Structures are given as C-alpha cells and as structure tokens.
Amino acid sequence: MIVACQLMMVLDASVLVTALPEIGRTLQLSTAALTWVQNAYILTFGGFLLLGARAGDILGKRKTFSTGIALFSLASMLAGLAPSSSLLLAARALQGLAAAMATPSALALLSVSFTGIRERSKAIAVYSAVSGAGGSVGLIIGGLLTDVISWRAGMFLNLPIGVALLLMVPRYMRETEMKAGNLDIMGAMTSVIGMTALAFGFVQAASVGWKAPEVWVSLALGGVSLVAFVWIEARAKEPITPLRLFASRTRSGAYLGRLLLLCGNYPIFFFVPQFLQNVLHFNSLEAGLAIMPFTAVQFGMMYTMPSLIGRFGNVKVLIAGMVIAIIGTCWLSLLSADSSFFPHLFFPLIVMGCGAGMIFQPFTTLGLSDVEAKDAGAASGLVNVAHQTGASLGLAVLISVFEATNRQAVPSVTSFAHAISVSLVGSAVFLTASLLAVLILLLPADRAQRTVVAETRNAS
C-alpha cells in the first residue's frame, strides 16, 4: 500500500507532461504558463509536506494517510472535470495538499514496518525505484490516455487506485501512537508562500522579462518568507521542521544534494517531451514511449543496488551515479533541430537512466540516517520536500532560461530546439552542483564514519 500510494503521487506529477501541448491548445496556455499545471501541484505538495508529516505524528499516521488519499481522489476527479485553466490549477493545488498529507505518513510507516537492516534496505530500494522511475511511467501512461481518450483521463486514473487503497487501509495498516501537540501553521504558510513566490518570480521572468517589477517583488517576497520560516522554526515550541535534523552533516548533505538533483533532473522530463512533439513531431503516446530507455534501465538498476551498496557503500554508489547522470545529461544537451530519436536521444537516455537508478536509494537512506523515533515524520517529510521543491524550482528557473533563449531568435523549429538544448545545459549545471554537495558534505562524513567503525573493530 505504501508503494502504491507513492506511485500514485509520483505518477500524478508527471502523467500530464506528455499531454501539456494538448492542454495548452485546449485551455489556451503558453509554454511558460503550462509550467503551472505542474507547479500548482508540486509547490503545494512540497510546501505542505512538513505540516503533513507533523499532522501524522499528532493525529496518527494511518488517519492522516487515509484522509490524504480520500482528498487526493476527490481533487483528481475535479481536475479531470475542470472546464477552465484556473479551475484545473486550483484542483492541481488541492491534489498537492492531499499528497502532502499522505506521502510523509507512508514513508514513516515504511520505517516503522521494516525494522531489520536487510528488510528496510529492500523496502527503501523499491520505494526509491518507484519515486525515481514512476515519473517516467507517468509520461507513457499520460501519452497513451491523451491519444486514445483525453488528457483528462490521466486524472480519473487516480480514482480506482484511491478507492482500493481506502478499502485496504483498515485491514492491512495499523495505527501509530498519537502524540499531544499543535500544528505549526505559520511555519507551513511561510514555507509555501516563500517557495511559490520564488517559482512565480522565475516563471514571470520567462513571460515578461527580468525588468518587470513584479518579478523582483515576487523574488523578494519569496526570500523574506523563507527567512521568516527559518526564524519561526528556530523559536517554535513544536516546529514542523526541527532544525536539529540539520545538525547531522550526512542528513543535511542528503537534503541539499537531492534538492539540487531534482532541480536538474525533473525539468528534463518537461523539455524532452516538448522536443519530441514540437521538433520531431511525435504524438503524445510516441513521446511517452520514447522515454522507455530511461525507465527500463532505471528499474533494472533496482535489482543491482543492494549488492552495489553492500560492497561499496551508499556514498560511493551515489557519486558514481551522479557522474554517470551528468555525462548522460551533457550528451543529451547536444540536441538540435537536425537530431533524430535514434541515436541522439536513445543512447543519452540509457546513460541517464543508469545514473538515476543509482542515485535515489542512497539519497533516501542517507536522508533518514540516525533519526530518532520522535523525528521520523519530520525527517521523511524533508526527504520529500527536497524532492518536490527541487522539481518546482528547477522547472521555474529553466523555463526562464528556455524563454530567454527562444525569445532572442526568430521563432522556428531551429530556435525552439536550441532553447531546449540550452535548458538541458542548465540541468547539467544543477546536477554538477548536486555532485559538489555530495563531495563536500557526504564524502567526508562517510570517511569519518568508516574510520570510527574501523577503530572500534580494532579496539575490540
């Protein structure tokens, strides 16, 4: 059930990607405006995850999980029925809020349900594979449904899954102990306002240029709100984000690395379908199927991860995966209007899939390392916050890069392809920044831990 929940949430973040050109035509949205179909979901998801994690601790994780699934199913139905862009965005935002309630409770229940080292490692491997590759599967499903039925069918797909989960929860999921406490509403609101304002500023820059006053006002509001969030959390009696979680260099490095990774990784699956449909003239289904090389390799890596980590450790496997992902992304950024799917996309996607398959499990494991039971919900929330926040900010930043590049040339297929190529270079820059965070924060911490373990063995 935990994996099914995570799959539903991740699928929902990507199932509309291959349908975006059709949504744009149907609801009259520009390329920059289309990012809000994704960001309306991702920002509320990431922004309220911390509050959702805290709600699970106070109200009970099973109860919070069930409420989130029920609300998510309702919001999916509303999104599928939405007659206008404004109502679609509102429904997507409601989906994000619901996902924020269900997801952290699911991950915390995973930690509680699998206590053995080997069992937990396998469970996290499956969970990480679903988190990483579920987005790619969503591209395929979304493309199929768009061509055969309608883009709206991707939203209705969540209804039977949600109903099945609600029926199974009372039978298979036990309730956790509820704790007395209060919800940190101000902390949640300042984090949501901050991240939304930052994303809005970058997307507006893509639409109206960097000289527009609303761009800088929005970015300033975002910065001030995030500073206020940290100030509130440092003084709150029951913060949604206990700052003590960042005392661990390992966890801090995992959160930062994951955020930067998603800043670079997620926008790729916004731009590649756009390239396939607008430059190579693929239909929605063909665009989804074209991502299969990435998805197949990433899922395949799931079966080798336990042995790789057992032999080399999480950090070394993570570094190797990051290097491979950067090479694949740089290769993909060479796309032009003269490129074809084979070999210009096919082989880079395979390389990227191999790298991505080595990244998500170590980041998840390291982000939950040495967490006390009382902070399990907050720590699991932060893992997902880094994931969703990185996705939304990365997409907002790189869509501004895309629009700025495309605006400088005469509109054509050639200029469109060049703008996507430049945006993919931006993805590679973000991935490189993530690798640097791993090398600076995680690698020294891993070496220190190994030294302590070796000294302990020698002393005994």
C-alpha positions as a printed Julia matrix, in Angstrom:
460×3 Matrix{Float64}:
   0.0    0.0     0.0
   2.85   2.37    0.81
   4.42   1.77   -2.6
   1.03   2.09   -4.32
   0.47   5.44   -2.6
   3.89   6.73   -3.63
   3.37   5.54   -7.18
   0.05   7.36   -7.38
   1.59  10.61   -6.12
   4.63  10.46   -8.39
   2.55   9.46  -11.41
   0.32  12.44  -10.85
   3.3   14.78  -11.02
   4.19  13.5   -14.49
   1.09  11.98  -16.11
   0.16  15.31  -17.71
   3.63  16.12  -19.06
   3.18  14.46  -22.46
  -0.32  15.94  -22.55
   0.86  19.52  -21.95
   0.85  20.57  -25.61
  -2.75  19.32  -25.9
  -3.71  21.04  -22.63
  -2.14  24.26  -23.93
  -4.19  24.08  -27.11
  -7.4   23.16  -25.27
  -7.12  25.77  -22.49
  -5.04  28.35  -24.43
  -1.9   28.31  -22.27
   1.61  29.35  -23.36
   4.69  27.19  -22.77
   5.62  29.22  -19.68
   2.05  29.15  -18.36
   1.95  25.37  -18.82
   4.58  25.01  -16.08
   1.88  25.94  -13.58
  -0.04  22.78  -14.43
   2.94  21.04  -12.82
   3.99  23.64  -10.27
   0.5   24.16   -8.82
   0.71  20.51   -7.75
   4.39  20.35   -6.88
   4.54  23.56   -4.84
   1.6   22.74   -2.58
   2.88  19.17   -2.31
   6.35  20.27   -1.25
   5.18  23.26    0.79
   2.72  21.36    2.98
   4.72  18.13    3.31
   6.26  19.26    6.57
   2.85  20.09    8.01
   1.53  16.76    6.74
   4.38  14.95    8.47
   3.65  16.74   11.73
  -0.08  16.01   11.38
   0.76  12.32   11.1
   2.67  12.45   14.37
  -0.15  14.23   16.21
  -3.3   12.76   14.65
  -1.98   9.3    13.81
  -0.24   8.3    10.6
  -2.95   5.92    9.38
  -5.69   8.5     9.87
  -3.65  11.21    8.12
  -2.77   8.79    5.32
  -6.43   7.85    4.73
  -7.6   11.47    4.78
  -4.92  12.42    2.26
  -5.86   9.57   -0.09
  -9.56  10.46    0.07
  -8.91  14.16   -0.61
  -6.48  13.29   -3.39
  -9.08  11.13   -5.13
 -11.67  13.92   -4.92
  -9.23  16.52   -6.26
  -8.29  14.2    -9.13
 -11.91  13.97  -10.16
 -12.26  17.78  -10.04
  -9.11  18.2   -12.16
 -10.48  15.79  -14.76
 -13.73  17.73  -14.94
 -12.17  21.23  -14.9
 -13.64  23.37  -17.74
 -11.01  26.15  -17.5
  -7.33  26.63  -16.75
  -8.0   28.42  -13.45
 -10.13  25.56  -12.12
  -7.59  23.0   -13.33
  -4.8   24.8   -11.45
  -6.96  25.03   -8.32
  -7.68  21.28   -8.46
  -3.98  20.54   -9.02
  -3.12  22.63   -5.95
  -5.69  20.67   -3.91
  -4.1   17.45   -5.14
  -0.75  18.71   -3.87
  -2.19  19.45   -0.44
  -3.7   15.97   -0.26
  -0.45  14.35   -1.38
   1.36  16.27    1.35
  -0.85  14.58    3.92
  -0.47  11.04    2.59
   3.15  10.79    1.46
   5.14  11.54    4.64
   2.92   9.23    6.66
   3.52   6.49    4.09
   7.31   6.82    4.32
   7.21   6.97    8.12
   5.04   3.82    8.17
   7.65   2.16    5.95
  10.33   2.91    8.56
   8.13   1.52   11.33
   7.04  -1.58    9.41
  10.52  -2.68    8.29
  12.88  -2.69   11.26
  15.56  -5.15   10.1
  18.52  -3.74    8.17
  18.09  -6.08    5.21
  14.29  -5.71    5.12
  14.46  -1.92    5.33
  17.14  -1.77    2.63
  14.95  -3.78    0.26
  11.88  -1.71    1.12
  13.73   1.58    0.54
  15.12   0.19   -2.73
  11.6   -0.49   -4.02
  10.3    2.84   -2.67
  13.19   4.75   -4.27
  12.77   2.96   -7.6
   9.08   3.9    -7.62
   9.9    7.52   -6.71
  12.55   7.81   -9.38
  11.04   5.84  -12.25
   7.35   6.46  -11.52
   7.61   9.83  -13.21
   8.81   8.21  -16.43
   5.99   5.66  -16.32
   3.58   8.56  -15.91
   4.84  10.05  -19.17
   3.94   6.86  -21.02
   0.53   6.45  -19.41
  -0.27  10.12  -19.94
   0.68   9.92  -23.6
  -1.43   6.81  -24.17
  -4.51   8.23  -22.47
  -4.16  11.59  -24.26
  -4.05   9.99  -27.71
  -6.67   7.3   -27.11
  -9.12   9.14  -24.85
  -8.23  12.59  -23.47
  -5.69  14.25  -21.19
  -8.47  14.32  -18.58
  -8.36  10.53  -18.33
  -4.99  10.8   -16.59
  -6.71  12.48  -13.67
  -9.55   9.95  -13.49
  -6.95   7.16  -13.34
  -6.34   8.03   -9.69
  -9.91   7.3    -8.61
  -9.88   3.46   -8.66
  -6.4    3.41   -7.06
  -7.54   5.74   -4.31
 -10.7    3.75   -3.61
  -8.74   0.48   -3.46
  -6.24   2.0    -1.0
  -9.02   3.31    1.24
 -10.59  -0.16    1.36
  -7.29  -1.85    2.24
  -6.03   0.6     4.87
  -8.26  -0.56    7.79
  -7.37  -4.18    7.12
  -3.62  -4.04    6.49
  -2.29  -0.88    8.11
  -2.06  -0.44   11.85
  -2.43   2.95   13.51
   0.59   4.53   15.15
   0.62   6.11   18.57
  -0.78   9.64   18.6
   1.15  12.38   20.32
  -0.1   15.51   22.02
   0.9   18.73   20.3
  -0.02  21.58   18.0
   0.33  22.15   14.27
   2.82  24.8    13.19
   0.52  26.64   10.78
   2.71  29.76   10.5
   5.73  27.68    9.65
   3.82  25.86    6.91
   2.35  29.05    5.43
   5.66  30.93    5.27
   7.34  27.96    3.56
   4.54  27.66    0.98
   4.43  31.4     0.31
   8.2   31.52    0.02
   8.55  28.68   -2.48
   5.52  29.77   -4.52
   6.75  33.36   -4.73
  10.19  32.24   -5.9
   8.71  29.98   -8.57
   6.27  32.69   -9.67
   9.13  35.18   -9.99
  11.14  32.92  -12.28
   8.13  31.98  -14.42
   7.11  35.64  -14.74
  10.65  36.47  -15.8
  10.2   33.92  -18.58
   6.96  35.6   -19.67
   7.61  39.34  -19.27
  11.38  39.64  -18.79
  13.64  40.37  -15.84
  12.99  44.12  -15.85
   9.35  43.76  -14.8
   8.74  44.98  -11.22
   6.54  42.0   -10.32
   9.46  39.66  -10.95
  11.7   41.24   -8.34
   8.84  41.86   -5.91
   7.93  38.16   -6.11
  11.53  37.0    -5.66
  11.99  39.37   -2.71
   8.77  38.13   -1.11
   9.99  34.57   -1.53
  13.33  35.3     0.1
  11.77  37.19    3.02
   9.18  34.44    3.58
  11.84  31.71    3.7
  13.93  33.73    6.16
  10.78  34.16    8.27
  10.21  30.4     8.05
  13.65  29.67    9.5
  13.12  32.3    12.22
   9.74  30.79   13.18
  11.11  27.24   13.23
  14.02  28.25   15.45
  11.6   29.64   18.05
   8.54  27.43   17.76
   7.87  25.02   20.62
   6.73  22.34   18.18
   8.17  23.21   14.76
   7.22  21.24   11.67
  10.91  21.26   10.8
  13.06  20.68   13.88
  16.32  22.42   12.97
  18.18  19.72   14.9
  17.65  17.48   11.88
  20.26  19.58   10.08
  22.84  19.02   12.82
  23.84  15.84   11.0
  26.2   16.61    8.15
  25.03  13.44    6.42
  21.34  14.34    6.5
  21.99  17.96    5.51
  24.08  16.83    2.56
  21.4   14.35    1.51
  18.65  17.0     1.6
  20.69  19.6    -0.29
  22.01  17.09   -2.8
  18.53  15.73   -3.51
  17.1   19.24   -3.96
  19.8   20.21   -6.48
  19.48  16.84   -8.22
  15.76  17.37   -8.82
  16.4   20.96   -9.95
  18.29  19.43  -12.84
  16.56  16.09  -13.31
  12.84  16.96  -13.25
  12.86  19.68  -15.96
  14.4   17.19  -18.38
  11.05  15.38  -18.45
   9.29  18.64  -19.22
  11.6   19.63  -22.08
  12.24  16.26  -23.73
   8.53  15.58  -24.49
   8.28  19.15  -25.82
  11.23  18.44  -28.13
   9.75  15.14  -29.25
   6.35  16.64  -30.08
   7.3   20.08  -31.4
  10.56  19.26  -33.19
  10.33  15.57  -34.11
   6.5   15.72  -34.44
   5.83  12.68  -32.23
   2.29  12.29  -30.9
   1.67  12.08  -27.14
   1.9    8.29  -26.97
   5.08   8.16  -29.05
   6.64  10.82  -26.83
   5.82   8.77  -23.76
   7.19   5.57  -25.25
  10.36   7.39  -26.24
  11.22   7.71  -22.54
  11.2    3.91  -22.15
  15.0    3.52  -22.49
  15.45   5.7   -19.41
  12.68   3.96  -17.46
  13.76   0.41  -18.28
  17.37   0.97  -17.29
  16.42   2.8   -14.09
  14.11  -0.02  -13.0
  16.76  -2.57  -13.93
  19.28  -0.87  -11.67
  16.95  -1.51   -8.72
  17.97  -5.17   -8.72
  21.7   -4.42   -8.58
  21.55  -1.71   -5.92
  21.56  -3.93   -2.79
  24.77  -5.68   -3.89
  26.42  -2.43   -5.02
  25.64  -0.67   -1.75
  26.67  -3.71    0.27
  30.06  -3.71   -1.44
  30.85  -0.01   -1.88
  28.51   1.85    0.49
  25.82   4.46   -0.19
  28.08   7.44   -0.79
  30.41   5.83   -3.34
  27.47   4.41   -5.29
  25.8    7.82   -5.15
  28.89   9.59   -6.51
  29.22   7.09   -9.36
  25.54   7.52  -10.23
  25.85  11.31  -10.21
  28.83  11.24  -12.57
  27.01   8.92  -14.99
  23.86  11.1   -14.87
  25.88  14.25  -15.62
  27.56  12.59  -18.6
  24.19  11.5   -19.98
  22.64  14.95  -19.5
  25.57  16.72  -21.18
  25.26  14.29  -24.08
  21.52  14.95  -24.33
  22.12  18.73  -24.35
  23.73  18.38  -27.81
  20.26  18.1   -29.36
  19.44  20.28  -32.37
  16.7   20.59  -34.97
  18.62  18.03  -37.08
  18.69  15.4   -34.31
  16.72  12.18  -34.51
  15.43   9.98  -31.74
  17.94   7.25  -32.6
  20.74   7.7   -31.73
  20.67  11.3   -30.47
  18.12  10.73  -27.67
  18.15   6.96  -27.29
  21.69   6.5   -26.0
  21.82   9.54  -23.69
  18.54   8.43  -22.09
  20.05   4.98  -21.38
  23.09   6.56  -19.73
  20.88   8.91  -17.71
  18.65   6.03  -16.61
  21.66   4.09  -15.36
  22.84   7.07  -13.33
  19.39   7.88  -11.94
  18.93   4.26  -10.88
  21.98   4.59   -8.63
  21.01   7.89   -7.0
  17.6    7.89   -5.34
  18.02   4.99   -2.93
  21.26   6.32   -1.39
  19.79   9.8    -1.04
  16.69   8.38    0.7
  18.72   6.18    3.04
  21.15   8.97    3.96
  18.29  11.44    4.5
  16.77   9.1     7.11
  20.04   8.06    8.77
  20.27   8.13   12.58
  16.86   9.77   13.01
  15.24   9.45   16.43
  11.76   7.96   16.52
  10.21  11.3    17.53
  11.58  12.95   14.38
  10.73  10.17   11.92
   7.78  12.04   10.42
   9.69  15.31   10.03
  12.72  13.58    8.52
  10.62  11.67    5.99
   8.83  14.91    5.18
  12.13  16.65    4.48
  13.15  13.89    2.05
  10.02  14.58    0.04
  10.27  18.37    0.47
  13.74  18.32   -1.07
  12.36  16.21   -3.93
   9.33  18.36   -4.71
  10.94  21.73   -4.01
  13.84  20.91   -6.28
  11.45  19.87   -9.05
   9.39  23.07   -8.88
  12.3   25.5    -8.53
  14.34  23.78  -11.21
  11.45  23.88  -13.66
  10.78  27.55  -12.86
  14.43  28.54  -13.33
  14.98  26.56  -16.52
  11.74  27.67  -18.16
  13.05  31.23  -17.77
  16.28  30.09  -19.46
  14.24  28.47  -22.24
  12.07  31.53  -22.86
  15.01  33.96  -22.74
  16.91  31.88  -25.3
  13.91  31.32  -27.55
  12.9   34.99  -27.41
  16.24  36.14  -28.81
  15.74  34.34  -32.13
  13.16  34.3   -34.91
  10.52  31.73  -33.84
  11.21  28.47  -35.65
  11.79  24.79  -35.02
  15.54  25.5   -35.01
  15.27  28.2   -32.32
  12.91  26.02  -30.26
  15.36  23.1   -30.37
  18.28  25.39  -29.48
  16.39  26.79  -26.48
  15.76  23.25  -25.22
  19.45  22.42  -25.7
  20.47  25.43  -23.6
  17.94  24.47  -20.92
  19.41  20.97  -20.75
  22.83  22.52  -20.2
  21.21  24.2   -17.2
  20.06  20.78  -15.99
  23.65  19.54  -16.2
  24.79  22.55  -14.14
  22.29  21.7   -11.4
  23.39  18.04  -11.39
  27.01  19.13  -11.1
  26.09  21.33   -8.13
  24.42  18.3    -6.54
  27.6   16.26   -7.05
  29.67  19.01   -5.41
  27.31  18.98   -2.41
  27.84  15.21   -2.1
  31.63  15.54   -2.37
  31.82  18.4     0.14
  29.29  17.19    2.72
  28.64  13.47    2.37
  32.01  12.06    1.34
  33.97  13.44    4.37
  31.17  12.35    6.72
  31.26   8.86    5.21
  35.04   8.63    5.59
  34.83   9.77    9.21
  32.16   7.18    9.98
  34.2    4.41    8.35
  37.25   5.45   10.4
  35.26   5.27   13.63
  33.92   1.82   12.69
  37.44   0.57   11.87
  38.87   1.92   15.12
  36.05   0.32   17.09
  36.73  -3.06   15.46
  40.46  -2.78   16.12
  39.86  -1.88   19.76
  37.61  -4.87   20.26
